[in-house]
Amino acid sequence: MQINPTLIQDFECGLNPQYPEKSTIPATIVGFGEISSIFKINPYHDWVFKRLPLFNTTAQAIQYIEKYKLYTAYLKQAGLSLPLDDTFVISSKKVVLYVAQKALNKVDLCQNKLHSLPAKEVIMMLESIFIAIKKLADFNKNGNSVLLSIDGQVSNWALVENNLFYFDTSTPLFKINGAEQMNPELLLNSTPKALRWIISLFFLKEVMNRYYDLRLIYIDLIANLYKEQTPEYIVPAINLANNLLPKSIKKITKLEVAKYYKNDKLIWRLFLSFRRIDRWFSKNILRKQYEFILPGTIKR
């Protein structure tokens, strides 16, 4: 079914960000990213939508789409498979970008397969993810003017009949001739205004740069297995990663992964706490609608 842009416009105009299910056109939340919520809208059950209310002008949103399309084209060029997608810019009370992706079955999401597949098949799945990530590192080393980043966590992949798909494409972080193509200030629009200078100074650059470094991408992926409640795969995943890392790169250790996860967990807990405070302040003191849909309690 082709998506009708008018329905997306109507959905945005009637959206209740605090209670999406109570919107004029009810939405079903299916997931959360760091800066976007992911949901389904009637009657498009075979699509998921990511909402990004990050923009001050329509021109900013259109430029973001151009970067998004370029980024996804480069990911495919590097050898990754991506779901079908579409984009919509909605200008109502606020300029909002919707990224639509063909929905993947829940059972095919790799984070669910961690719990449903036999251990041997889980390790094979993890190996396929490590190999796919290395394709980007190889692409980056091939003398291209383009450097691609990727958030390789297990929750960003799906395995459909032995075909691996990457779907966390809505934040187009890539460099051309060393210059970051996405304006990092847009990411700050999802954070509390009073803390943006702190986040920009101590946090944003470190988070953005980690996704260009093969070793750090692997560590981030392995550490995320703690969050997915599957620590039994930490050691096998470390072995897989170390076998794929170039010999010139220092091997990953379990202690290093545990320390990384502890620090990362603290960062994201603080980040979400600040966003919840910001939501309360906007709603109760400023009497303004808080535009972002925040997750509930996240098990880590």
Secondary structure, 3 states (H helix, E strand, C coil): CCCCHHHHHHHHHCCCCCCHHHCCCCEEEEEECCCCEEEEECCEEEEEEEEEEEECCHHHHHHHHHHHHHHHHHHHHHCCCCCCEEEEEEECCCEEEEEEEECCCHHHEHHHHHHHCCHHHHHHHHHHHHHHHHHHHHHHCCCCCEEECCCCCHHHEEEECCEEEECCCCCCCEEECCEECCCHHHHHCCCCHHHHHHHHHHHHHHHHHHCCCHHHHHHHHHHHHHHCCCHHHHHHHHHHHHHHCCCCCCCCCHHHHHHHHHHHHHHHHHHHHHHHHHHHHHHHCCCCCCCCCCCCCCCC
